[in-house]
Amino acid sequence: MSRQKEVILGVLRAQRFHPTADEILLRARQRMPALALGTVYRNLKALCDEKKVRRIPMEDAPDRYDGFVEPHDHLVCTVCGKVYDVPPLQSKEALEAKLATRVDGYELKVYFTCPKCQAKN
């Protein structure tokens, strides 16, 4: 594992948050000041391909990344855009039973309004 990849993975696993590539770059530059955004994207792609990181595609916003790859789903606030982890809402086996076919995996994003945004309105 390259030093850059190690730093990027460390940023993602330091705490449970779902940063964009730009946010990863800002944090990673604290340890590697010369790190470039292109390097971050290349390493994120490699980490996703290696299944060490999950990419969370976002509609109308930059993709987010998740350093925790154990099974879980995501809640996305439609107001502030924050992404929250939640336990899997459906098991692979339950989906297979409902769909009557083999399921290789799934990713679920549930859109909602988070409590902070609800309180503002």
N, CA, C and O atoms as a GROMACS GRO file, in nm:
protein
  484
    1MET      N    1   0.085  -0.118   0.000
    1MET     CA    2   0.000   0.000   0.000
    1MET      C    3   0.089   0.123   0.000
    1MET      O    4   0.182   0.135   0.081
    2SER      N    5   0.061   0.214  -0.091
    2SER     CA    6   0.140   0.337  -0.100
    2SER      C    7   0.114   0.426   0.022
    2SER      O    8   0.012   0.412   0.090
    3ARG      N    9   0.205   0.514   0.046
    3ARG     CA   10   0.190   0.608   0.158
    3ARG      C   11   0.065   0.694   0.140
    3ARG      O   12  -0.007   0.720   0.236
    4GLN      N   13   0.040   0.740   0.016
    4GLN     CA   14  -0.079   0.823  -0.010
    4GLN      C   15  -0.207   0.745   0.020
    4GLN      O   16  -0.299   0.797   0.084
    5LYS      N   17  -0.212   0.622  -0.025
    5LYS     CA   18  -0.331   0.539  -0.003
    5LYS      C   19  -0.352   0.514   0.146
    5LYS      O   20  -0.464   0.514   0.195
    6GLU      N   21  -0.242   0.493   0.216
    6GLU     CA   22  -0.246   0.470   0.361
    6GLU      C   23  -0.302   0.593   0.433
    6GLU      O   24  -0.385   0.580   0.524
    7VAL      N   25  -0.258   0.711   0.394
    7VAL     CA   26  -0.305   0.835   0.456
    7VAL      C   27  -0.453   0.856   0.428
    7VAL      O   28  -0.530   0.891   0.518
    8ILE      N   29  -0.494   0.835   0.304
    8ILE     CA   30  -0.635   0.854   0.266
    8ILE      C   31  -0.724   0.756   0.342
    8ILE      O   32  -0.829   0.795   0.393
    9LEU      N   33  -0.684   0.631   0.350
    9LEU     CA   34  -0.761   0.532   0.426
    9LEU      C   35  -0.765   0.570   0.573
    9LEU      O   36  -0.868   0.554   0.638
   10GLY      N   37  -0.655   0.620   0.626
   10GLY     CA   38  -0.652   0.666   0.765
   10GLY      C   39  -0.750   0.779   0.791
   10GLY      O   40  -0.815   0.782   0.895
   11VAL      N   41  -0.760   0.873   0.696
   11VAL     CA   42  -0.856   0.984   0.709
   11VAL      C   43  -0.997   0.928   0.715
   11VAL      O   44  -1.078   0.971   0.798
   12LEU      N   45  -1.028   0.834   0.628
   12LEU     CA   46  -1.164   0.779   0.622
   12LEU      C   47  -1.198   0.694   0.744
   12LEU      O   48  -1.315   0.687   0.783
   13ARG      N   49  -1.100   0.630   0.803
   13ARG     CA   50  -1.129   0.542   0.916
   13ARG      C   51  -1.109   0.610   1.052
   13ARG      O   52  -1.134   0.549   1.156
   14ALA      N   53  -1.064   0.734   1.050
   14ALA     CA   54  -1.038   0.805   1.176
   14ALA      C   55  -1.166   0.830   1.255
   14ALA      O   56  -1.165   0.831   1.378
   15GLN      N   57  -1.274   0.851   1.185
   15GLN     CA   58  -1.404   0.871   1.250
   15GLN      C   59  -1.513   0.839   1.150
   15GLN      O   60  -1.486   0.831   1.030
   16ARG      N   61  -1.632   0.822   1.197
   16ARG     CA   62  -1.743   0.788   1.108
   16ARG      C   63  -1.802   0.916   1.048
   16ARG      O   64  -1.887   0.982   1.108
   17PHE      N   65  -1.755   0.948   0.930
   17PHE     CA   66  -1.814   1.057   0.854
   17PHE      C   67  -1.802   1.020   0.708
   17PHE      O   68  -1.732   0.926   0.674
   18HIS      N   69  -1.868   1.092   0.622
   18HIS     CA   70  -1.877   1.055   0.482
   18HIS      C   71  -1.831   1.173   0.397
   18HIS      O   72  -1.913   1.245   0.340
   19PRO      N   73  -1.699   1.193   0.389
   19PRO     CA   74  -1.647   1.312   0.323
   19PRO      C   75  -1.646   1.301   0.170
   19PRO      O   76  -1.653   1.192   0.113
   20THR      N   77  -1.638   1.416   0.108
   20THR     CA   78  -1.613   1.423  -0.036
   20THR      C   79  -1.463   1.408  -0.058
   20THR      O   80  -1.385   1.409   0.038
   21ALA      N   81  -1.422   1.394  -0.183
   21ALA     CA   82  -1.278   1.386  -0.214
   21ALA      C   83  -1.207   1.514  -0.170
   21ALA      O   84  -1.094   1.509  -0.121
   22ASP      N   85  -1.272   1.630  -0.188
   22ASP     CA   86  -1.213   1.757  -0.145
   22ASP      C   87  -1.190   1.761   0.006
   22ASP      O   88  -1.087   1.808   0.053
   23GLU      N   89  -1.287   1.710   0.082
   23GLU     CA   90  -1.273   1.708   0.228
   23GLU      C   91  -1.162   1.611   0.270
   23GLU      O   92  -1.088   1.638   0.365
   24ILE      N   93  -1.152   1.500   0.200
   24ILE     CA   94  -1.044   1.405   0.228
   24ILE      C   95  -0.910   1.472   0.202
   24ILE      O   96  -0.816   1.458   0.281
   25LEU      N   97  -0.900   1.544   0.090
   25LEU     CA   98  -0.776   1.614   0.056
   25LEU      C   99  -0.736   1.711   0.167
   25LEU      O  100  -0.619   1.713   0.208
   26LEU      N  101  -0.830   1.790   0.216
   26LEU     CA  102  -0.798   1.887   0.322
   26LEU      C  103  -0.741   1.819   0.446
   26LEU      O  104  -0.643   1.866   0.503
   27ARG      N  105  -0.802   1.710   0.487
   27ARG     CA  106  -0.754   1.639   0.606
   27ARG      C  107  -0.622   1.566   0.580
   27ARG      O  108  -0.533   1.565   0.664
   28ALA      N  109  -0.611   1.506   0.462
   28ALA     CA  110  -0.489   1.431   0.429
   28ALA      C  111  -0.369   1.523   0.416
   28ALA      O  112  -0.256   1.484   0.446
   29ARG      N  113  -0.391   1.647   0.370
   29ARG     CA  114  -0.280   1.742   0.356
   29ARG      C  115  -0.218   1.780   0.490
   29ARG      O  116  -0.107   1.832   0.493
   30GLN      N  117  -0.287   1.756   0.600
   30GLN     CA  118  -0.227   1.781   0.731
   30GLN      C  119  -0.109   1.687   0.753
   30GLN      O  120  -0.017   1.719   0.827
   31ARG      N  121  -0.113   1.570   0.688
   31ARG     CA  122  -0.003   1.473   0.699
   31ARG      C  123   0.086   1.472   0.576
   31ARG      O  124   0.204   1.437   0.584
   32MET      N  125   0.030   1.510   0.462
   32MET     CA  126   0.106   1.510   0.335
   32MET      C  127   0.073   1.640   0.261
   32MET      O  128  -0.014   1.639   0.174
   33PRO      N  129   0.139   1.749   0.293
   33PRO     CA  130   0.104   1.880   0.235
   33PRO      C  131   0.107   1.887   0.083
   33PRO      O  132   0.034   1.968   0.026
   34ALA      N  133   0.186   1.806   0.017
   34ALA     CA  134   0.198   1.814  -0.130
   34ALA      C  135   0.095   1.727  -0.202
   34ALA      O  136   0.098   1.720  -0.325
   35LEU      N  137   0.007   1.661  -0.130
   35LEU     CA  138  -0.091   1.572  -0.191
   35LEU      C  139  -0.182   1.649  -0.287
   35LEU      O  140  -0.229   1.758  -0.254
   36ALA      N  141  -0.208   1.590  -0.405
   36ALA     CA  142  -0.292   1.654  -0.506
   36ALA      C  143  -0.428   1.586  -0.513
   36ALA      O  144  -0.441   1.469  -0.478
   37LEU      N  145  -0.529   1.660  -0.558
   37LEU     CA  146  -0.664   1.608  -0.568
   37LEU      C  147  -0.671   1.488  -0.662
   37LEU      O  148  -0.742   1.391  -0.634
   38GLY      N  149  -0.598   1.492  -0.773
   38GLY     CA  150  -0.596   1.379  -0.866
   38GLY      C  151  -0.545   1.252  -0.800
   38GLY      O  152  -0.595   1.143  -0.828
   39THR      N  153  -0.447   1.267  -0.714
   39THR     CA  154  -0.392   1.152  -0.640
   39THR      C  155  -0.498   1.096  -0.545
   39THR      O  156  -0.510   0.975  -0.530
   40VAL      N  157  -0.574   1.185  -0.483
   40VAL     CA  158  -0.681   1.141  -0.393
   40VAL      C  159  -0.783   1.060  -0.473
   40VAL      O  160  -0.821   0.950  -0.431
   41TYR      N  161  -0.828   1.112  -0.587
   41TYR     CA  162  -0.926   1.039  -0.669
   41TYR      C  163  -0.874   0.904  -0.716
   41TYR      O  164  -0.947   0.805  -0.712
   42ARG      N  165  -0.750   0.898  -0.762
   42ARG     CA  166  -0.692   0.771  -0.808
   42ARG      C  167  -0.687   0.668  -0.695
   42ARG      O  168  -0.720   0.551  -0.713
   43ASN      N  169  -0.646   0.715  -0.578
   43ASN     CA  170  -0.637   0.623  -0.464
   43ASN      C  171  -0.774   0.583  -0.412
   43ASN      O  172  -0.792   0.470  -0.368
   44LEU      N  173  -0.870   0.674  -0.416
   44LEU     CA  174  -1.006   0.638  -0.375
   44LEU      C  175  -1.063   0.531  -0.468
   44LEU      O  176  -1.128   0.437  -0.422
   45LYS      N  177  -1.039   0.546  -0.597
   45LYS     CA  178  -1.087   0.444  -0.693
   45LYS      C  179  -1.022   0.310  -0.662
   45LYS      O  180  -1.090   0.208  -0.661
   46ALA      N  181  -0.892   0.310  -0.638
   46ALA     CA  182  -0.821   0.185  -0.607
   46ALA      C  183  -0.875   0.124  -0.478
   46ALA      O  184  -0.897   0.003  -0.472
   47LEU      N  185  -0.897   0.205  -0.376
   47LEU     CA  186  -0.949   0.155  -0.249
   47LEU      C  187  -1.091   0.100  -0.265
   47LEU      O  188  -1.126   0.000  -0.202
   48CYS      N  189  -1.171   0.164  -0.349
   48CYS     CA  190  -1.306   0.112  -0.378
   48CYS      C  191  -1.296  -0.022  -0.452
   48CYS      O  192  -1.368  -0.116  -0.421
   49ASP      N  193  -1.208  -0.029  -0.550
   49ASP     CA  194  -1.189  -0.153  -0.626
   49ASP      C  195  -1.142  -0.266  -0.535
   49ASP      O  196  -1.179  -0.382  -0.555
   50GLU      N  197  -1.063  -0.233  -0.435
   50GLU     CA  198  -1.013  -0.332  -0.339
   50GLU      C  199  -1.115  -0.360  -0.228
   50GLU      O  200  -1.089  -0.442  -0.140
   51LYS      N  201  -1.229  -0.293  -0.234
   51LYS     CA  202  -1.338  -0.308  -0.135
   51LYS      C  203  -1.296  -0.268   0.007
   51LYS      O  204  -1.347  -0.321   0.105
   52LYS      N  205  -1.202  -0.172   0.016
   52LYS     CA  206  -1.160  -0.118   0.145
   52LYS      C  207  -1.235   0.009   0.178
   52LYS      O  208  -1.234   0.055   0.293
   53VAL      N  209  -1.300   0.066   0.077
   53VAL     CA  210  -1.376   0.192   0.090
   53VAL      C  211  -1.502   0.179   0.006
   53VAL      O  212  -1.501   0.114  -0.099
   54ARG      N  213  -1.610   0.241   0.051
   54ARG     CA  214  -1.734   0.246  -0.027
   54ARG      C  215  -1.754   0.386  -0.081
   54ARG      O  216  -1.737   0.485  -0.009
   55ARG      N  217  -1.789   0.394  -0.209
   55ARG     CA  218  -1.827   0.522  -0.269
   55ARG      C  219  -1.978   0.533  -0.256
   55ARG      O  220  -2.051   0.438  -0.287
   56ILE      N  221  -2.025   0.649  -0.212
   56ILE     CA  222  -2.168   0.673  -0.199
   56ILE      C  223  -2.206   0.777  -0.304
   56ILE      O  224  -2.184   0.897  -0.284
   57PRO      N  225  -2.261   0.732  -0.416
   57PRO     CA  226  -2.300   0.829  -0.520
   57PRO      C  227  -2.410   0.921  -0.468
   57PRO      O  228  -2.505   0.876  -0.405
   58MET      N  229  -2.396   1.049  -0.495
   58MET     CA  230  -2.493   1.148  -0.450
   58MET      C  231  -2.555   1.215  -0.572
   58MET      O  232  -2.489   1.237  -0.674
   59GLU      N  233  -2.680   1.247  -0.560
   59GLU     CA  234  -2.748   1.319  -0.668
   59GLU      C  235  -2.726   1.468  -0.648
   59GLU      O  236  -2.746   1.520  -0.538
   60ASP      N  237  -2.685   1.536  -0.752
   60ASP     CA  238  -2.665   1.682  -0.750
   60ASP      C  239  -2.563   1.728  -0.647
   60ASP      O  240  -2.570   1.841  -0.600
   61ALA      N  241  -2.468   1.642  -0.612
   61ALA     CA  242  -2.364   1.678  -0.515
   61ALA      C  243  -2.246   1.584  -0.538
   61ALA      O  244  -2.262   1.478  -0.599
   62PRO      N  245  -2.129   1.622  -0.489
   62PRO     CA  246  -2.013   1.532  -0.504
   62PRO      C  247  -2.035   1.400  -0.430
   62PRO      O  248  -2.100   1.396  -0.325
   63ASP      N  249  -1.981   1.293  -0.485
   63ASP     CA  250  -1.989   1.163  -0.419
   63ASP      C  251  -1.924   1.171  -0.282
   63ASP      O  252  -1.834   1.252  -0.259
   64ARG      N  253  -1.968   1.086  -0.193
   64ARG     CA  254  -1.911   1.073  -0.060
   64ARG      C  255  -1.839   0.940  -0.051
   64ARG      O  256  -1.861   0.851  -0.134
   65TYR      N  257  -1.755   0.925   0.049
   65TYR     CA  258  -1.678   0.802   0.066
   65TYR      C  259  -1.692   0.754   0.210
   65TYR      O  260  -1.701   0.835   0.303
   66ASP      N  261  -1.692   0.623   0.227
   66ASP     CA  262  -1.712   0.560   0.357
   66ASP      C  263  -1.599   0.461   0.381
   66ASP      O  264  -1.581   0.368   0.302
   67GLY      N  265  -1.525   0.480   0.488
   67GLY     CA  266  -1.412   0.393   0.520
   67GLY      C  267  -1.453   0.267   0.594
   67GLY      O  268  -1.368   0.183   0.623
   68PHE      N  269  -1.580   0.253   0.624
   68PHE     CA  270  -1.629   0.135   0.696
   68PHE      C  271  -1.714   0.053   0.599
   68PHE      O  272  -1.820   0.098   0.556
   69VAL      N  273  -1.667  -0.065   0.566
   69VAL     CA  274  -1.729  -0.144   0.461
   69VAL      C  275  -1.814  -0.260   0.513
   69VAL      O  276  -1.870  -0.337   0.434
   70GLU      N  277  -1.823  -0.274   0.646
   70GLU     CA  278  -1.911  -0.378   0.697
   70GLU      C  279  -2.054  -0.344   0.654
   70GLU      O  280  -2.084  -0.227   0.628
   71PRO      N  281  -2.144  -0.444   0.646
   71PRO     CA  282  -2.279  -0.416   0.596
   71PRO      C  283  -2.351  -0.309   0.679
   71PRO      O  284  -2.368  -0.323   0.800
   72HIS      N  285  -2.394  -0.206   0.611
   72HIS     CA  286  -2.479  -0.103   0.670
   72HIS      C  287  -2.540  -0.021   0.558
   72HIS      O  288  -2.493  -0.024   0.444
   73ASP      N  289  -2.645   0.052   0.590
   73ASP     CA  290  -2.713   0.136   0.494
   73ASP      C  291  -2.692   0.282   0.533
   73ASP      O  292  -2.627   0.311   0.634
   74HIS      N  293  -2.746   0.373   0.453
   74HIS     CA  294  -2.725   0.516   0.477
   74HIS      C  295  -2.855   0.594   0.474
   74HIS      O  296  -2.946   0.565   0.396
   75LEU      N  297  -2.863   0.693   0.561
   75LEU     CA  298  -2.969   0.793   0.559
   75LEU      C  299  -2.905   0.922   0.508
   75LEU      O  300  -2.796   0.958   0.552
   76VAL      N  301  -2.972   0.990   0.416
   76VAL     CA  302  -2.920   1.113   0.360
   76VAL      C  303  -3.022   1.224   0.384
   76VAL      O  304  -3.136   1.213   0.340
   77CYS      N  305  -2.981   1.329   0.454
   77CYS     CA  306  -3.070   1.442   0.479
   77CYS      C  307  -3.087   1.521   0.350
   77CYS      O  308  -2.989   1.562   0.287
   78THR      N  309  -3.211   1.543   0.311
   78THR     CA  310  -3.240   1.615   0.187
   78THR      C  311  -3.223   1.766   0.203
   78THR      O  312  -3.226   1.839   0.104
   79VAL      N  313  -3.205   1.812   0.325
   79VAL     CA  314  -3.187   1.956   0.349
   79VAL      C  315  -3.039   1.991   0.359
   79VAL      O  316  -2.990   2.074   0.282
   80CYS      N  317  -2.967   1.930   0.452
   80CYS     CA  318  -2.826   1.965   0.474
   80CYS      C  319  -2.728   1.873   0.401
   80CYS      O  320  -2.610   1.907   0.386
   81GLY      N  321  -2.774   1.757   0.356
   81GLY     CA  322  -2.688   1.665   0.282
   81GLY      C  323  -2.605   1.571   0.367
   81GLY      O  324  -2.530   1.490   0.313
   82LYS      N  325  -2.616   1.580   0.499
   82LYS     CA  326  -2.538   1.492   0.586
   82LYS      C  327  -2.580   1.347   0.565
   82LYS      O  328  -2.697   1.317   0.545
   83VAL      N  329  -2.480   1.257   0.571
   83VAL     CA  330  -2.503   1.114   0.553
   83VAL      C  331  -2.482   1.044   0.687
   83VAL      O  332  -2.381   1.066   0.755
   84TYR      N  333  -2.577   0.960   0.723
   84TYR     CA  334  -2.572   0.887   0.849
   84TYR      C  335  -2.566   0.738   0.821
   84TYR      O  336  -2.628   0.690   0.726
   85ASP      N  337  -2.492   0.664   0.904
   85ASP     CA  338  -2.491   0.518   0.897
   85ASP      C  339  -2.609   0.464   0.977
   85ASP      O  340  -2.642   0.517   1.083
   86VAL      N  341  -2.671   0.358   0.926
   86VAL     CA  342  -2.774   0.285   1.000
   86VAL      C  343  -2.749   0.136   0.978
   86VAL      O  344  -2.692   0.097   0.876
   87PRO      N  345  -2.792   0.053   1.073
   87PRO     CA  346  -2.777  -0.092   1.053
   87PRO      C  347  -2.851  -0.134   0.926
   87PRO      O  348  -2.944  -0.064   0.883
   88PRO      N  349  -2.812  -0.245   0.866
   88PRO     CA  350  -2.880  -0.288   0.744
   88PRO      C  351  -3.031  -0.300   0.767
   88PRO      O  352  -3.075  -0.362   0.864
   89LEU      N  353  -3.107  -0.242   0.678
   89LEU     CA  354  -3.252  -0.247   0.690
   89LEU      C  355  -3.309  -0.377   0.633
   89LEU      O  356  -3.425  -0.411   0.658
   90GLN      N  357  -3.229  -0.447   0.556
   90GLN     CA  358  -3.272  -0.571   0.492
   90GLN      C  359  -3.149  -0.661   0.480
   90GLN      O  360  -3.043  -0.615   0.439
   91SER      N  361  -3.164  -0.785   0.513
   91SER     CA  362  -3.052  -0.877   0.493
   91SER      C  363  -3.051  -0.927   0.349
   91SER      O  364  -3.154  -0.927   0.281
   92LYS      N  365  -2.935  -0.968   0.305
   92LYS     CA  366  -2.921  -1.023   0.171
   92LYS      C  367  -3.013  -1.144   0.156
   92LYS      O  368  -3.076  -1.163   0.052
   93GLU      N  369  -3.019  -1.226   0.259
   93GLU     CA  370  -3.102  -1.347   0.255
   93GLU      C  371  -3.251  -1.312   0.246
   93GLU      O  372  -3.325  -1.378   0.173
   94ALA      N  373  -3.295  -1.209   0.318
   94ALA     CA  374  -3.436  -1.168   0.310
   94ALA      C  375  -3.469  -1.116   0.170
   94ALA      O  376  -3.577  -1.143   0.117
   95LEU      N  377  -3.377  -1.041   0.111
   95LEU     CA  378  -3.398  -0.994  -0.026
   95LEU      C  379  -3.406  -1.110  -0.124
   95LEU      O  380  -3.491  -1.111  -0.213
   96GLU      N  381  -3.317  -1.207  -0.107
   96GLU     CA  382  -3.320  -1.324  -0.195
   96GLU      C  383  -3.453  -1.396  -0.186
   96GLU      O  384  -3.508  -1.440  -0.287
   97ALA      N  385  -3.506  -1.409  -0.064
   97ALA     CA  386  -3.634  -1.476  -0.046
   97ALA      C  387  -3.747  -1.397  -0.112
   97ALA      O  388  -3.834  -1.455  -0.177
   98LYS      N  389  -3.746  -1.265  -0.096
   98LYS     CA  390  -3.851  -1.181  -0.155
   98LYS      C  391  -3.842  -1.176  -0.306
   98LYS      O  392  -3.945  -1.175  -0.374
   99LEU      N  393  -3.720  -1.174  -0.360
   99LEU     CA  394  -3.702  -1.161  -0.504
   99LEU      C  395  -3.693  -1.296  -0.576
   99LEU      O  396  -3.698  -1.301  -0.699
  100ALA      N  397  -3.680  -1.402  -0.500
  100ALA     CA  398  -3.667  -1.537  -0.555
  100ALA      C  399  -3.550  -1.546  -0.654
  100ALA      O  400  -3.561  -1.608  -0.760
  101THR      N  401  -3.440  -1.483  -0.617
  101THR     CA  402  -3.319  -1.489  -0.700
  101THR      C  403  -3.198  -1.463  -0.611
  101THR      O  404  -3.212  -1.413  -0.500
  102ARG      N  405  -3.082  -1.498  -0.661
  102ARG     CA  406  -2.959  -1.474  -0.586
  102ARG      C  407  -2.927  -1.324  -0.587
  102ARG      O  408  -2.936  -1.259  -0.691
  103VAL      N  409  -2.890  -1.272  -0.472
  103VAL     CA  410  -2.850  -1.132  -0.458
  103VAL      C  411  -2.702  -1.130  -0.423
  103VAL      O  412  -2.661  -1.190  -0.324
  104ASP      N  413  -2.623  -1.061  -0.504
  104ASP     CA  414  -2.479  -1.053  -0.479
  104ASP      C  415  -2.445  -0.945  -0.377
  104ASP      O  416  -2.339  -0.950  -0.315
  105GLY      N  417  -2.532  -0.850  -0.361
  105GLY     CA  418  -2.512  -0.741  -0.266
  105GLY      C  419  -2.609  -0.629  -0.299
  105GLY      O  420  -2.673  -0.630  -0.404
  106TYR      N  421  -2.618  -0.533  -0.210
  106TYR     CA  422  -2.703  -0.418  -0.237
  106TYR      C  423  -2.653  -0.300  -0.155
  106TYR      O  424  -2.582  -0.316  -0.056
  107GLU      N  425  -2.692  -0.180  -0.198
  107GLU     CA  426  -2.664  -0.059  -0.123
  107GLU      C  427  -2.792   0.021  -0.118
  107GLU      O  428  -2.861   0.038  -0.219
  108LEU      N  429  -2.825   0.068   0.000
  108LEU     CA  430  -2.951   0.140   0.019
  108LEU      C  431  -2.924   0.277   0.078
  108LEU      O  432  -2.851   0.291   0.176
  109LYS      N  433  -2.985   0.379   0.016
  109LYS     CA  434  -2.982   0.515   0.069
  109LYS      C  435  -3.127   0.555   0.092
  109LYS      O  436  -3.210   0.547   0.001
  110VAL      N  437  -3.157   0.598   0.212
  110VAL     CA  438  -3.290   0.645   0.246
  110VAL      C  439  -3.280   0.796   0.265
  110VAL      O  440  -3.196   0.844   0.341
  111TYR      N  441  -3.366   0.869   0.196
  111TYR     CA  442  -3.366   1.015   0.206
  111TYR      C  443  -3.467   1.057   0.312
  111TYR      O  444  -3.578   1.006   0.319
  112PHE      N  445  -3.425   1.152   0.396
  112PHE     CA  446  -3.510   1.199   0.505
  112PHE      C  447  -3.466   1.339   0.543
  112PHE      O  448  -3.371   1.393   0.486
  113THR      N  449  -3.535   1.399   0.641
  113THR     CA  450  -3.493   1.527   0.698
  113THR      C  451  -3.442   1.499   0.838
  113THR      O  452  -3.516   1.449   0.923
  114CYS      N  453  -3.316   1.531   0.861
  114CYS     CA  454  -3.253   1.500   0.990
  114CYS      C  455  -3.315   1.584   1.102
  114CYS      O  456  -3.378   1.686   1.076
  115PRO      N  457  -3.298   1.541   1.226
  115PRO     CA  458  -3.357   1.612   1.339
  115PRO      C  459  -3.314   1.760   1.348
  115PRO      O  460  -3.396   1.845   1.380
  116LYS      N  461  -3.187   1.791   1.319
  116LYS     CA  462  -3.142   1.931   1.324
  116LYS      C  463  -3.217   2.017   1.222
  116LYS      O  464  -3.260   2.128   1.253
  117CYS      N  465  -3.233   1.964   1.102
  117CYS     CA  466  -3.303   2.039   0.997
  117CYS      C  467  -3.453   2.048   1.027
  117CYS      O  468  -3.516   2.150   0.996
  118GLN      N  469  -3.509   1.944   1.087
  118GLN     CA  470  -3.649   1.949   1.127
  118GLN      C  471  -3.672   2.059   1.231
  118GLN      O  472  -3.771   2.131   1.227
  119ALA      N  473  -3.578   2.069   1.325
  119ALA     CA  474  -3.590   2.168   1.432
  119ALA      C  475  -3.581   2.311   1.377
  119ALA      O  476  -3.642   2.403   1.432
  120LYS      N  477  -3.504   2.329   1.269
  120LYS     CA  478  -3.491   2.463   1.208
  120LYS      C  479  -3.621   2.509   1.141
  120LYS      O  480  -3.650   2.628   1.134
  121ASN      N  481  -3.697   2.413   1.092
  121ASN     CA  482  -3.822   2.447   1.020
  121ASN      C  483  -3.935   2.446   1.115
  121ASN      O  484  -4.048   2.472   1.076
   0.00000   0.00000   0.00000
